[in-house]
Amino acid sequence: MTEANEAIRRYVALHGPRPWSAAERAELQRLYAAWLSAVRNGIDQAA
C-alpha cells in the first residue's frame, strides 16, 4: 500500500500541471487499481 501510494504521488508530481492524455490517465488508473488492491488486501509493501 505504501509503495503503491508513493508510485501514484511520483507519477502525478512528474506529470505536472499539463493536461492528461488518454494513455497517462490509463496509467494513473492502473496505479490506482494496484493501490486499491493493496488497501483491500492489507498489504503494505510489495514482496
DRENPA-3360 file (N, C-alpha, C; in nm, 2 decimals, always signed):
BEGIN
1 = MTEANEAI = +0.08/-0.12/+0.00/+0.00/+0.00/+0.00/+0.09/+0.12/+0.00 ~ +0.19/+0.13/+0.08/+0.28/+0.24/+0.09/+0.35/+0.26/-0.04 ~ +0.40/+0.15/-0.10/+0.47/+0.17/-0.23/+0.38/+0.21/-0.34 ~ +0.26/+0.15/-0.34/+0.16/+0.19/-0.45/+0.12/+0.34/-0.43 ~ +0.10/+0.38/-0.31/+0.07/+0.52/-0.28/+0.18/+0.61/-0.33 ~ +0.30/+0.58/-0.30/+0.42/+0.66/-0.34/+0.43/+0.66/-0.49 ~ +0.40/+0.55/-0.56/+0.41/+0.54/-0.70/+0.31/+0.64/-0.77 ~ +0.19/+0.65/-0.71/+0.09/+0.74/-0.76/+0.14/+0.89/-0.74;
9 = RRYVALHG = +0.19/+0.92/-0.62/+0.24/+1.05/-0.59/+0.35/+1.09/-0.68 ~ +0.45/+1.00/-0.71/+0.56/+1.03/-0.80/+0.50/+1.06/-0.94 ~ +0.41/+0.97/-0.99/+0.36/+0.99/-1.12/+0.29/+1.12/-1.14 ~ +0.21/+1.16/-1.05/+0.14/+1.28/-1.06/+0.23/+1.40/-1.05 ~ +0.33/+1.39/-0.96/+0.43/+1.50/-0.94/+0.51/+1.52/-1.07 ~ +0.55/+1.41/-1.13/+0.63/+1.42/-1.25/+0.54/+1.47/-1.37 ~ +0.42/+1.44/-1.37/+0.33/+1.49/-1.47/+0.32/+1.64/-1.48 ~ +0.30/+1.70/-1.37/+0.29/+1.85/-1.36/+0.15/+1.89/-1.40;
17 = PRPWSAAE = +0.14/+2.02/-1.43/+0.01/+2.08/-1.45/-0.05/+2.07/-1.59 ~ +0.02/+2.01/-1.68/-0.04/+2.00/-1.81/-0.15/+1.90/-1.82 ~ -0.23/+1.91/-1.93/-0.35/+1.82/-1.94/-0.30/+1.67/-1.95 ~ -0.39/+1.58/-1.91/-0.36/+1.44/-1.91/-0.40/+1.38/-2.04 ~ -0.31/+1.30/-2.10/-0.35/+1.22/-2.23/-0.43/+1.10/-2.18 ~ -0.49/+1.03/-2.28/-0.57/+0.91/-2.25/-0.47/+0.80/-2.20 ~ -0.35/+0.79/-2.25/-0.25/+0.69/-2.21/-0.21/+0.72/-2.06 ~ -0.19/+0.85/-2.03/-0.15/+0.89/-1.90/-0.26/+0.86/-1.80;
25 = RAELQRLY = -0.38/+0.89/-1.84/-0.50/+0.86/-1.75/-0.51/+0.71/-1.73 ~ -0.48/+0.63/-1.83/-0.49/+0.48/-1.82/-0.38/+0.44/-1.72 ~ -0.26/+0.49/-1.73/-0.15/+0.45/-1.64/-0.19/+0.49/-1.49 ~ -0.24/+0.61/-1.48/-0.29/+0.65/-1.34/-0.39/+0.56/-1.29 ~ -0.49/+0.52/-1.37/-0.59/+0.42/-1.33/-0.53/+0.29/-1.29 ~ -0.42/+0.24/-1.37/-0.36/+0.12/-1.33/-0.29/+0.13/-1.20 ~ -0.22/+0.24/-1.17/-0.16/+0.26/-1.04/-0.26/+0.27/-0.93 ~ -0.37/+0.33/-0.96/-0.48/+0.34/-0.86/-0.54/+0.20/-0.83;
33 = AAWLSAVR = -0.55/+0.12/-0.93/-0.61/-0.02/-0.91/-0.51/-0.10/-0.82 ~ -0.38/-0.08/-0.84/-0.28/-0.15/-0.76/-0.29/-0.11/-0.62 ~ -0.30/+0.02/-0.60/-0.31/+0.08/-0.46/-0.44/+0.02/-0.40 ~ -0.55/+0.03/-0.47/-0.68/-0.02/-0.41/-0.67/-0.16/-0.37 ~ -0.61/-0.24/-0.46/-0.59/-0.39/-0.43/-0.51/-0.41/-0.30 ~ -0.40/-0.33/-0.29/-0.32/-0.34/-0.17/-0.40/-0.30/-0.04 ~ -0.48/-0.19/-0.05/-0.56/-0.15/+0.06/-0.66/-0.26/+0.10 ~ -0.73/-0.31/+0.00/-0.83/-0.42/+0.03/-0.77/-0.54/+0.09;
41 = NGIDQAA = -0.64/-0.57/+0.05/-0.58/-0.69/+0.10/-0.49/-0.67/+0.22 ~ -0.48/-0.54/+0.26/-0.40/-0.51/+0.38/-0.25/-0.53/+0.36 ~ -0.21/-0.51/+0.23/-0.06/-0.53/+0.20/+0.00/-0.39/+0.21 ~ +0.11/-0.38/+0.28/+0.18/-0.26/+0.30/+0.30/-0.24/+0.20 ~ +0.37/-0.35/+0.17/+0.48/-0.34/+0.08/+0.48/-0.46/-0.02 ~ +0.53/-0.44/-0.14/+0.54/-0.55/-0.23/+0.64/-0.65/-0.18 ~ +0.62/-0.78/-0.22/+0.70/-0.89/-0.18/+0.84/-0.88/-0.25;
% end
